[in-house]
């Protein structure tokens, strides 16, 4: 009888180890969530930094100068980028790349295809074409993509995005803004989905030749410049599978990380 009673007692003592193991497992799950959250934050920062580099290079190109004091568009872009927490060294690198373009570097556009049907346009600035082509080809090959003519999938157009403060007179201010835009080369406009902030974003589209004048005009009115660029818009958007979408995202990240890349467009966006 005594022996029969001892066995359950030992079993109960052993369950404490099971309980201890459970706590360790819970800690591991918590750490996984922290890592996931950190990874998402890092990805978000990377997107902001990449966008900042593009905006600085475009502002320098369109405004005709890498001096913020003489280039209103560049000055505005840098102020906005600083407010987003972009480090000074990132801004300096973007200005150096813009300077390379002004100092004799070439602006080149490459076309590629990924996932058998998704077109990609890669815009670069370079002072060494051979190095740039080799670097892009290595990235594309490693991700199962290749250089190929896909320009027929896209249309070149100018895009200027601004924000207007919300308020009772928003409709009147928007009407005035549209009037000014149409008088300075805008062909179409779109009010983008409203977020939770105090501003509403509006995008104006124009012919490439009208981008500079349209940007200058919109800078003179009571709006805040978000971006001004020559973009490649897909004539027909491709809807990739979840597997292709993940592979494409990985490829675009790798292309944008290349030091000569300014911007990447896909027929999915």
C-alpha positions in Angstrom: 0.0 0.0 0.0 2.8 2.4 0.9 4.5 1.8 -2.4 1.3 2.4 -4.3 0.9 5.8 -2.6 4.4 7.0 -3.4 4.2 6.7 -7.1 1.5 9.3 -7.5 3.4 11.6 -5.2 6.5 11.4 -7.4 4.3 12.0 -10.4 2.9 15.1 -8.9 6.4 16.4 -8.2 7.3 15.7 -11.8 4.5 17.9 -13.1 6.3 20.9 -11.7 8.9 20.3 -14.4 6.1 20.3 -17.0 4.9 23.6 -15.6 8.4 25.0 -15.8 8.7 23.9 -19.4 5.5 25.6 -20.2 6.8 29.0 -18.9 9.9 28.7 -21.0 7.8 28.0 -24.1 5.7 31.0 -23.4 8.8 33.2 -23.2 9.9 31.8 -26.5 6.6 32.8 -28.1 6.9 36.3 -26.7 10.4 36.7 -28.1 9.1 35.5 -31.5 6.4 38.2 -31.5 9.0 40.8 -30.6 11.3 39.7 -33.4 8.3 39.7 -35.8 7.4 43.2 -34.7 11.0 44.4 -35.0 11.3 42.9 -38.5 8.1 44.8 -39.6 9.5 48.0 -38.1 12.8 47.5 -39.9 11.0 46.9 -43.2 8.9 50.0 -42.7 12.1 52.1 -42.1 13.8 50.6 -45.1 10.8 51.6 -47.3 10.9 55.2 -45.9 14.6 55.5 -46.5 14.3 54.1 -50.0 11.5 56.5 -50.8 13.6 59.4 -49.4 16.5 58.6 -51.7 14.2 58.5 -54.7 12.6 61.8 -53.8 15.9 63.6 -53.3 17.3 62.4 -56.6 14.1 63.3 -58.5 13.9 66.7 -56.9 17.5 67.4 -57.8 16.9 66.2 -61.4 13.7 68.1 -61.9 14.8 71.3 -60.1 18.1 71.3 -61.9 20.3 71.7 -58.9 21.6 69.8 -55.9 21.7 73.0 -53.8 18.6 73.2 -51.6 19.0 77.0 -51.4 18.4 77.4 -55.1 16.1 74.3 -55.7 12.8 74.9 -53.9 11.6 71.4 -54.7 14.8 69.8 -53.2 14.5 72.0 -50.2 10.9 71.0 -49.6 11.8 67.3 -50.1 14.7 67.4 -47.6 12.5 69.1 -44.9 9.8 66.5 -45.3 12.3 63.7 -45.2 14.0 65.0 -42.1 10.5 65.2 -40.4 10.2 61.4 -41.1 13.3 60.7 -39.1 15.6 59.8 -42.0 19.2 60.0 -40.8 21.5 62.7 -42.1 23.9 60.2 -43.6 21.1 58.7 -45.7 20.3 62.2 -47.0 24.0 62.9 -47.7 24.3 59.6 -49.7 21.2 60.5 -51.8 22.6 63.9 -52.5 25.9 62.3 -53.5 24.1 60.0 -56.0 22.2 63.0 -57.4 25.6 64.8 -57.7 27.0 61.8 -59.6 24.2 62.2 -62.1 24.9 66.0 -62.4 28.6 65.3 -62.7 28.4 63.3 -65.9 26.8 60.1 -64.7 24.2 58.6 -67.1 20.5 58.0 -66.4 19.7 54.5 -67.7 16.6 52.4 -67.8 16.6 48.6 -67.8 13.7 46.2 -68.5 13.3 42.8 -67.1 10.7 40.0 -66.6 10.0 38.0 -63.5 7.7 35.1 -62.7 7.4 34.6 -66.5 4.9 37.4 -67.0 5.6 40.4 -64.6 7.3 43.3 -66.3 9.9 45.4 -64.4 11.4 48.8 -65.2 14.6 49.6 -63.3 15.9 53.2 -63.5 19.5 53.8 -62.5 22.1 56.6 -62.4 25.7 55.4 -63.1 29.2 56.4 -63.9 30.1 52.9 -64.9 27.6 51.2 -67.2 29.4 47.8 -67.2 29.3 47.6 -63.4 25.7 48.5 -63.2 24.5 46.0 -65.8 26.6 43.2 -64.3 25.2 44.0 -60.8 21.6 44.1 -62.0 22.0 40.9 -64.1 23.4 39.0 -61.0 20.5 40.1 -58.9 17.9 39.2 -61.5 19.5 35.8 -62.2 19.7 34.9 -58.5 16.0 35.6 -58.1 14.9 33.7 -61.2 14.3 36.8 -63.4 16.1 38.1 -66.5 16.6 41.2 -68.7 13.9 41.3 -71.4 12.0 44.0 -73.3 8.8 44.9 -71.4 8.4 48.6 -72.2 5.2 47.9 -74.1 3.5 47.0 -70.7 4.0 50.6 -69.4 3.2 54.2 -70.1 5.5 57.0 -69.1 3.8 59.9 -67.2 4.4 62.6 -64.7 3.0 62.3 -61.2 2.8 65.0 -58.5 1.3 64.2 -55.1 0.4 66.9 -52.6 -1.5 67.0 -49.4 -4.2 69.4 -48.3 -5.2 70.1 -44.7 -8.7 68.9 -43.8 -11.2 71.6 -42.9 -14.6 73.1 -43.6 -13.3 74.8 -46.7 -11.5 71.7 -48.1 -13.8 71.5 -51.2 -13.1 75.1 -52.1 -9.4 74.8 -51.6 -9.3 71.5 -53.6 -11.3 73.2 -56.5 -8.8 76.0 -56.6 -5.8 73.6 -56.5 -7.3 71.6 -59.4 -7.9 74.8 -61.4 -4.2 75.8 -61.0 -3.1 72.3 -61.9 -5.1 72.1 -65.1 -3.7 75.5 -66.1 -0.2 74.1 -65.7 -0.3 70.8 -67.6 -2.3 68.4 -65.4 -4.4 66.0 -67.4 -6.1 64.1 -64.5 -6.2 64.0 -60.8 -7.3 61.6 -58.1 -8.1 62.1 -54.4 -6.3 59.2 -52.7 -8.0 57.1 -49.9 -8.4 59.2 -46.8 -6.2 58.2 -43.8 -6.5 58.9 -40.1 -4.3 62.0 -40.2 -5.2 65.7 -40.6 -4.4 65.8 -44.3 -5.8 64.4 -47.6 -3.5 63.4 -50.4 -4.2 64.3 -54.0 -2.3 63.0 -57.1 -2.1 64.9 -60.4 -1.0 63.2 -63.6 0.6 65.0 -66.6 2.7 64.5 -69.7 6.4 64.1 -68.8 7.3 67.5 -70.4 4.8 69.3 -68.0 6.2 67.8 -64.8 8.5 70.6 -63.8 6.0 73.4 -64.5 3.1 71.6 -62.7 5.3 70.9 -59.7 6.4 74.6 -59.5 2.8 75.8 -59.7 1.6 73.4 -57.0 4.4 74.5 -54.7 3.1 78.1 -54.9 -0.3 77.3 -53.4 -1.4 76.2 -49.9 -0.5 72.5 -50.3 2.3 70.3 -49.1 4.5 68.4 -51.7 4.7 64.7 -51.2 6.5 63.6 -54.4 7.1 64.6 -57.9 8.4 62.1 -60.4 8.4 60.6 -63.9 6.7 57.3 -63.4 6.1 54.1 -65.4 2.4 53.1 -65.0 1.4 49.7 -66.2 -1.2 49.7 -69.0 -2.7 46.6 -67.4 -2.1 45.6 -63.9 -1.0 42.0 -63.3 -2.5 40.1 -60.3 0.2 37.7 -59.1 -0.3 34.6 -57.0 0.7 34.8 -53.4 3.8 32.8 -54.2 4.8 35.1 -57.1 4.0 38.2 -55.0 6.4 37.1 -52.3 9.1 36.3 -54.9 8.6 39.7 -56.6 8.8 41.6 -53.3 12.1 39.9 -52.6 13.4 40.8 -56.0 12.4 44.4 -55.8 14.0 44.8 -52.4 17.2 43.4 -53.8 17.1 45.7 -56.9 16.4 48.8 -54.8 19.3 47.9 -52.5 21.7 48.2 -55.5 23.7 51.5 -55.1 22.9 52.7 -58.7 19.2 52.0 -58.6 16.9 55.1 -58.3 13.5 53.5 -58.8 11.8 50.2 -59.6 8.4 49.8 -61.2 6.5 46.6 -61.8 3.4 45.8 -63.8 1.7 44.8 -60.5 1.8 48.4 -59.2 
